[in-house]
Amino acid sequence: MITRNPGLSNLKAGYLFPEIGRRRREFAAAHPEAKIISLGIGNTTEPLTPHIDGGLVEGARRLGTLAGYSGYGDEQGLTALRERIAAVFYATCTVAADEVFVSDGAKCDIGRLQLLFGRDAKVAVQDPSYPVYVDGSVLVGAAGAWQGTGYAGISYLPCVAANDYFPDLAALPANGLFYFCSPNNPTGAVATRAQLTALVEAARRLGTVIIFDAAYAEYIKDPALPKSIFEIHGARSCAIEVNSFSKPIGFTGVRLGWTVVPKELTYASGETVWADWNRICTTVFNGASNVAQYGGLAALEPAGIAEMRGLIDFYLGNAALIREALKTLGISCIGGANAPYVWAQFPGRTSWDVFTEILEKCHVVTTPGSGFGPAGESFVRFSSFGHRADVVEACRRLVEKLR
Ligand code: PL4
């Protein structure tokens, strides 16, 4: 019989988010009267905004006409969308349209990047970090055995209060991959220009490729904070950026994102990563939905950009309410200012214990910090994605029940 993929056998636990869903369902079944509010999974809740929705509707409508119908498109995406992404999101950097690869979302592209670099890539992650970086690396065989709190062969670089949530770059392994997310999921910390400059310098010195996850970049309101790694001099020869329309415009279900692979990024052999990424995308990906891409085009017109800013401000308003509630309770937290996540610490407690207490007392779902890596233990993450009335009610319950 066929043998099981050893990458799958090596995975220690189920994926974090379905596990949270399972515990929520279990609680709901035992307490059918409870009105559960989710501040757990970072899933958008507000309806699509009119101009962007209009782009999707128009995209679907044109498929029903002889002149407007299109079947498979270029795997790399519509040229017009690639050009607009380069112009709107990389106005202050050098990114060419053909370095932008449109995708069905950042998570899917992270998986394809893991396929690109393969099982021999040495992997480093911020600790805590979005679980796909580690779990996906385990799946492709780029990790050793589970060792209690992490996998052998993966470097976990703690990002904690003591180092201002920025890793010690002296611990960065050479000639490998470093997954770096800013604004960070889960901590909400945003790397400064000086920090990213130091990161790029270290990566160039060590021959490390930075996989820069900018899925929450549009939540940055402080103009001094960089939104893209390509704002940093030298990044074009050491970084790839993955990004997403999910959180800025609510396309979590529509599915649209992009990845920038600069042509200066080469292997030790001198061959370009860009050519291999193009090969991967054309081989195991068939392009993002044409309807979604028309929605993306509408989002990058002036009316769409205004709607995007409004939606982001709405979720940041939720984050401010969560921070305020935690402050009232005297719970130390960071994030939520230029990021949609609030990272709260409960010293001396385990994350799952706090998750359970908040679920049982407040009927509010959070995300246990330990699910993001060993340094996440004793934290829980609050997501600001929710209807305003739900967030207000969740905060009221937190203040009343946890006091
Ligand atoms: C639950 C740092 C959320 N089922 O929507 P995408 O694929 O363009 O982007 C996914 C993504 C990429 N990069 C980062 C992210 O945080 C996310 C989404 N993360 C969360 O609560 O942490 C949703 C998680 C979803 C998942 O597994 O992605």
Residues whose N, C-alpha, C, O or C-beta is under 5 A from the ligand:
A	BS01	PL4	F17 G40 I41 G42 G105 A106 K107 C108 Y130 C181 N185 D213 A215 N243 S244 S246 T252 L256 G257
